[in-house]
Amino acid sequence: MDPSSEPIAPPLQFPPPLAEAATAPAAAEVSRPPLWTNLLAPFMAFIAAALASGTAIAVLALLSDSNLKRGNFQQELERWIEKSSGSFSTTFAFLVPAQVCFLGVAIFFAVIEREPILPRLGLVRWKASASTVALAVLGSLGVQFLIDLFAASWIDEPSDSLKMLTKMFLAPQGLAAVGVGFLMSVLPGTCEEVLFRGFTQRGLLRRWSPIAAIGATSLFFGIAHFDVQHSIAVLPLGVWFGYVAWKTGSVWPAVMCHVLNNLAAFVVMRIWYDADSLDLPMGPATYAVGAGLVAVMLVAILRLRRIEPAGAVDPSLAPPIVR
């Protein structure tokens, strides 16, 4: 008989040594992704954004008006901001450094955790159908419509921060208006979502329930707007963005929701809003469009509920991270 035709016995499978088997769960426990980075990152981003934005505004003010050095600088700076808040340069200095800090902090902490950066930040392919993602993105406008209805009955006098934001939206003309629209929509929609729904929420989902993770991230998102009225108003949007990101398994749909919401707010405010009260003129057409958007939101919820989320993972069952 040809020796090569004889069956080869499979190799013996020995169990791991008892000491190794006993220490494996402990090793997995030690190498779990840390919780502290997900809670610290938003606060570090708040501090960095405030410092960067404040410094940029102060430098711009001094470069444009040397008289600010005389007298009380803080009072003169406040007057300058009130006078110049509608210019493109002021909007750029106010917004861009802060958003860059949000994105930079998210990347920094993702590097600290020593995981692949893009998956850690949620910049992966979503697992929902294109139609479901489209409904979720359009449904964010339904959420915004409900917020507007609530805000109209709750806010009697807009805060100074909201008034300044309105001036940034309404004052620019021509190409400056196009630039402001881009800065107000694409930049926050990307940088804020990568930090909050990408890094923070995805990290918290490894330790907490979806309700706790989405709720905490939404609170961080609200605080990031540095104004009580604005913070309360964006909380429902934070929950919606978080729900969409969790169900689709990716931050990209939340980015699209955020960009569309901000862009729609910019366009609608420039065309229809009352600049003094910040109220959206209500009439039959407004209610009809709003009701349609709310209906889209409800359909999106039904479609998203059918998706088995991939965000909540038991870290003890996940492969250990190489340190």
C-alpha positions in Angstrom: 0.0 0.0 0.0 1.2 3.5 -0.8 2.1 5.2 2.5 0.8 8.5 1.2 -2.7 7.0 0.9 -2.9 6.1 4.6 -5.1 8.3 6.7 -3.4 10.8 8.8 -4.5 11.0 12.4 -5.6 14.5 13.5 -3.4 16.2 16.0 -4.3 15.8 19.6 -6.1 18.8 21.1 -4.8 19.5 24.5 -6.8 21.7 26.8 -5.0 24.9 27.9 -3.1 24.7 31.2 -5.2 25.2 34.2 -3.3 28.4 35.2 -3.9 29.9 31.8 -7.6 29.0 31.8 -8.0 30.5 35.2 -6.5 33.8 34.3 -8.1 34.3 30.9 -11.3 36.0 32.1 -9.2 38.3 34.3 -7.0 39.2 31.4 -10.1 40.0 29.3 -11.5 42.1 32.1 -8.3 44.1 32.5 -8.1 44.7 28.7 -11.6 46.0 28.3 -11.9 49.4 26.8 -11.8 52.0 29.6 -14.9 53.9 30.6 -13.1 57.0 31.8 -12.0 58.1 28.3 -15.7 58.2 27.1 -16.7 60.4 30.1 -13.6 62.6 30.1 -13.5 63.3 26.3 -16.6 65.6 26.2 -15.4 67.7 29.1 -11.9 68.1 27.6 -13.6 69.0 24.3 -15.7 71.7 26.0 -12.7 73.3 27.6 -10.5 73.1 24.5 -13.4 74.5 22.3 -14.1 77.4 24.7 -10.4 78.4 24.9 -9.8 78.1 21.1 -12.9 80.0 20.2 -12.4 82.7 22.8 -8.7 83.1 21.7 -9.7 83.3 18.0 -12.4 85.9 18.7 -10.0 88.0 20.8 -7.2 87.9 18.2 -9.6 88.8 15.4 -11.0 91.7 17.4 -7.6 93.1 18.2 -6.5 92.8 14.6 -9.6 94.6 13.3 -9.7 97.3 16.0 -6.6 98.3 17.8 -8.6 100.7 20.1 -9.8 97.6 22.0 -6.5 97.7 24.0 -7.6 100.9 25.6 -9.9 100.9 28.6 -11.7 97.8 29.8 -10.8 95.1 27.3 -13.7 92.8 28.3 -16.3 95.4 27.9 -14.9 96.6 24.6 -14.7 93.1 23.3 -18.3 92.4 24.1 -19.3 95.6 22.2 -17.1 94.5 19.3 -18.7 91.0 19.2 -22.2 92.5 19.3 -21.3 94.8 16.4 -19.4 92.3 14.3 -21.3 89.0 15.0 -22.9 89.1 11.5 -19.6 89.1 9.6 -18.2 85.9 8.0 -14.8 86.3 9.7 -16.4 86.5 13.2 -18.6 83.4 12.4 -15.4 81.6 11.2 -13.5 82.5 14.4 -16.4 81.6 16.6 -17.2 78.2 15.0 -14.2 76.6 13.3 -11.7 76.4 16.2 -14.3 74.9 18.5 -15.3 72.3 15.9 -11.7 71.4 15.2 -11.2 70.9 18.9 -14.2 68.5 19.1 -12.8 66.4 16.2 -9.3 66.5 17.6 -10.3 65.4 21.1 -12.3 62.5 19.6 -9.3 61.4 17.6 -6.9 61.9 20.5 -8.8 59.6 22.8 -9.4 57.0 20.1 -5.6 56.8 19.7 -5.2 56.5 23.5 -7.5 53.4 23.4 -5.3 51.8 20.8 -8.1 50.7 18.6 -8.5 51.2 14.8 -9.6 54.8 14.6 -12.3 54.7 12.0 -14.3 51.9 13.6 -13.8 53.4 17.0 -15.2 56.7 15.9 -18.2 55.0 14.1 -17.0 56.0 10.6 -18.0 52.6 9.2 -20.6 51.4 6.7 -24.1 51.4 8.1 -26.1 48.2 8.1 -29.6 49.8 7.4 -31.1 50.0 3.9 -30.6 53.2 1.9 -34.4 53.9 2.2 -34.3 53.5 6.0 -31.4 55.9 6.3 -33.1 58.4 4.0 -36.3 58.3 6.1 -34.2 58.7 9.3 -32.4 61.7 7.8 -35.6 63.4 6.7 -37.3 62.4 9.9 -34.9 64.6 11.8 -36.8 67.6 10.4 -39.9 66.2 12.0 -38.1 66.2 15.4 -37.1 69.8 14.7 -40.7 70.7 13.9 -41.9 69.3 17.3 -39.1 71.2 19.0 -40.2 74.5 17.3 -43.7 73.9 18.5 -42.5 73.4 22.0 -40.1 76.4 21.9 -42.8 78.7 20.6 -44.8 78.1 23.8 -41.8 78.0 26.2 -39.4 80.8 25.1 -40.8 84.3 25.6 -37.5 86.1 25.0 -34.6 84.5 23.2 -31.3 84.4 25.0 -28.4 86.6 24.0 -26.6 83.5 22.6 -29.6 82.6 20.3 -29.9 86.3 19.2 -26.2 86.3 18.2 -26.7 82.9 16.4 -29.7 84.4 14.5 -27.6 87.4 13.5 -24.9 85.0 12.2 -27.6 83.3 10.1 -29.3 86.4 8.7 -26.6 89.0 8.2 -24.3 87.5 5.6 -25.2 88.1 2.0 -24.0 86.6 -1.3 -21.0 84.2 -1.1 -20.6 85.0 2.6 -24.1 83.5 3.2 -23.1 80.4 1.3 -19.9 80.1 3.4 -21.8 80.6 6.7 -24.4 78.0 5.6 -21.6 75.5 5.0 -19.9 76.3 8.3 -23.1 76.0 10.2 -24.2 72.7 8.7 -21.4 70.5 7.5 -18.7 71.4 10.1 -20.8 70.8 13.3 -22.7 67.9 11.6 -19.4 66.1 11.2 -17.2 67.1 14.1 -19.9 67.0 16.8 -21.2 63.7 15.6 -17.8 62.1 15.5 -17.2 63.2 19.1 -20.6 62.5 20.7 -22.3 59.7 18.7 -19.0 58.4 17.4 -16.5 58.2 20.2 -18.5 58.8 23.3 -21.8 57.0 22.7 -20.1 53.9 21.0 -17.8 53.7 24.0 -20.6 54.0 26.6 -22.6 51.3 24.7 -19.9 48.8 25.7 -20.6 49.3 29.4 -24.1 50.8 29.7 -27.6 50.1 28.4 -28.6 51.9 25.2 -31.0 54.2 27.1 -28.2 55.3 29.5 -25.6 55.6 26.8 -27.8 57.7 24.4 -29.2 59.8 27.3 -25.7 60.6 28.7 -24.4 61.5 25.3 -27.4 63.7 24.6 -26.7 65.6 27.8 -23.1 66.1 26.8 -24.4 67.3 23.4 -26.7 69.8 25.0 -24.1 71.2 27.3 -21.8 71.7 24.3 -24.1 74.5 23.1 -23.2 76.6 26.2 -26.7 78.2 26.6 -29.6 76.9 28.7 -32.3 77.7 26.1 -30.3 76.2 23.2 -29.1 73.2 25.2 -32.7 72.3 26.2 -33.9 72.7 22.6 -31.3 70.4 21.1 -31.7 67.6 23.6 -34.4 65.8 21.6 -32.2 66.1 18.5 -29.4 64.6 20.4 -31.6 61.6 21.4 -32.7 61.2 17.7 -29.1 61.3 16.4 -28.0 58.8 19.0 -30.9 56.5 18.3 -30.1 56.5 14.6 -26.4 56.0 15.1 -27.1 53.1 17.5 -29.6 51.3 15.3 -27.6 51.7 12.0 -24.3 50.9 13.6 -22.6 53.9 12.1 -22.2 57.6 12.8 -22.6 58.5 9.1 -26.4 58.5 9.2 -26.3 60.8 12.3 -23.9 63.1 10.5 -26.4 63.4 7.6 -29.3 64.0 10.0 -27.3 66.7 11.8 -26.1 68.4 8.5 -29.6 68.4 7.0 -31.2 69.8 10.2 -28.7 72.6 10.5 -28.9 73.4 6.8 -32.7 73.4 6.9 -32.7 75.7 9.9 -30.3 78.1 8.1 -32.4 78.2 5.0 -35.8 78.4 6.7 -34.6 81.1 9.2 -33.3 83.3 6.3 -36.6 83.0 4.4 -39.4 82.7 7.0 -38.3 83.3 10.6 -39.1 86.4 12.5 -35.7 87.8 13.4 -36.8 89.3 16.7 -38.9 86.5 18.2 -37.2 83.6 16.4 -40.7 82.2 15.8 -41.6 80.2 12.7 -44.8 81.8 11.2 -47.5 79.2 11.8 -50.3 78.7 9.3 -52.1 75.8 7.5 -49.2 75.2 5.1 -46.6 75.1 8.0 -48.7 72.7 10.0 -49.3 70.5 6.9 -45.5 70.3 6.1 -44.7 69.7 9.8 -47.3 66.9 10.1 -45.8 65.3 7.0 -42.3 65.4 8.5 -43.5 64.0 11.8 -45.2 61.2 9.8 -41.8 60.5 8.1 -40.2 60.4 11.5 -42.7 57.8 12.8 -42.1 55.6 9.7 -38.4 55.9 10.3 -38.8 54.8 13.9 -40.8 51.7 12.7 -38.1 50.9 10.2 -35.2 51.4 12.6 -36.9 49.2 15.3 -36.6 46.2 13.0 -32.8 46.5 12.9 -30.8 44.5 15.4 -28.3 47.0 16.9 -24.7 46.1 17.0 -23.6 48.8 19.4 -24.3 47.1 22.7 -21.6 44.5 23.2 -20.6 42.6 26.4 -16.9 43.6 26.7 -16.1 40.3 28.5 -17.1 38.5 25.3 -15.1 40.8 23.0 -11.6 40.0 22.0 -9.0 41.6 24.3 -7.2 44.8 23.2 -3.5 44.5 22.8 -1.8 46.9 25.1 
